[in-house]
Amino acid sequence: MTDGALREPTFLVLTALAAGPQHGYGILLDVEQISAGRVRLRAGTLYTALDRLVADDWVAVDREEVVDGRLRRYYRLTDQGAARLATEVDRLRVTTHAAETRLRARTVGGTA
């Protein structure tokens, strides 16, 4: 899945990890914040996505620690994941620009 568009949850998880390593709950909160509350991932969805992203080498386990008797695993974006995220940002920029240009032309042309 390197050429096509990323699914929004994948894009948001990679975006969350671009700021630095985070544990699962931190990623869930960050995704919600990045999407202005529009996307709320469930834990099962997140960990399935993280397993896939680790297998794709876009994300890696950064470290593990025990907090209050529970294992907390931190994930980080790999160089390959950062490159894939950058590719998606560029793709979105191009398509967003095209949409903005056409909307402006529609308004200027009097077809609003």
C-alpha positions in Angstrom: 0.0 0.0 0.0 2.6 2.5 -1.0 1.1 4.1 -4.1 -2.5 4.7 -3.3 -4.1 7.1 -0.9 -3.8 6.3 2.8 -6.9 5.6 4.8 -7.7 8.4 7.1 -7.0 6.5 10.3 -3.6 5.5 9.0 -2.9 9.0 8.0 -3.9 10.3 11.4 -1.9 7.7 13.3 1.3 8.5 11.3 0.6 12.2 11.8 0.3 11.7 15.6 3.6 9.8 15.7 5.4 12.4 13.5 5.6 14.5 16.7 7.5 11.8 18.6 7.0 8.4 20.3 3.7 7.8 22.0 1.9 5.0 23.7 -1.5 3.7 22.5 -3.7 5.9 24.6 -1.7 9.0 23.7 -2.1 8.2 20.0 -5.9 7.8 20.5 -6.1 11.2 22.2 -3.8 12.8 19.6 -5.8 11.4 16.6 -9.0 12.9 18.2 -7.3 16.2 18.6 -5.7 16.3 15.1 -9.1 15.5 13.6 -10.9 18.2 15.7 -12.9 15.4 17.4 -14.2 14.0 14.1 -12.3 10.7 14.4 -12.3 8.7 17.5 -10.4 5.4 17.1 -11.2 2.5 19.3 -8.4 0.6 21.0 -8.9 -2.5 18.9 -8.8 -0.5 15.7 -5.7 1.3 16.8 -3.8 -1.8 17.7 -4.8 -3.6 14.5 -3.5 -0.6 12.6 -0.3 -0.4 14.6 0.4 -4.1 14.0 0.0 -3.5 10.3 2.1 -0.4 10.3 4.9 -2.2 12.2 4.7 -5.0 9.6 5.0 -2.4 6.9 8.0 -0.9 8.7 6.3 2.5 8.9 6.1 2.4 12.7 8.4 0.6 15.2 8.1 -0.2 18.9 10.2 2.5 20.5 10.3 1.2 24.1 8.2 -0.5 26.8 7.7 0.4 30.4 5.6 -0.8 33.3 3.3 1.8 34.7 1.0 0.9 37.7 1.7 -2.7 37.0 0.7 -2.6 33.4 2.9 -2.7 30.3 2.9 0.5 28.3 4.3 0.2 24.8 5.5 3.3 22.9 5.6 3.5 19.1 7.6 5.8 16.9 7.5 6.7 13.2 10.3 5.1 11.1 12.1 6.9 8.3 10.1 4.9 5.8 6.8 5.9 7.6 7.9 9.5 7.6 8.6 9.3 3.9 5.2 7.7 3.2 3.4 10.4 5.3 5.3 13.1 3.4 4.2 11.5 0.1 0.6 11.6 1.3 0.8 15.2 2.4 2.1 16.1 -1.0 -0.7 14.2 -2.7 -3.3 15.9 -0.5 -1.8 19.3 -1.2 -2.0 18.8 -5.0 -5.7 17.6 -4.9 -6.6 20.3 -2.4 -5.1 23.0 -4.6 -7.0 21.7 -7.6 -10.3 21.8 -5.6 -9.6 25.3 -4.4 -8.8 26.5 -7.9 -11.9 25.1 -9.3 -14.1 26.5 -6.5 -12.6 29.9 -7.0 -13.2 29.7 -10.8 -16.8 28.7 -10.1 -17.4 31.6 -7.8 -15.6 34.1 -10.1 -17.4 32.7 -13.1 -20.7 33.5 -11.5 -21.9 29.9 -11.2 -22.1 30.0 -7.5 
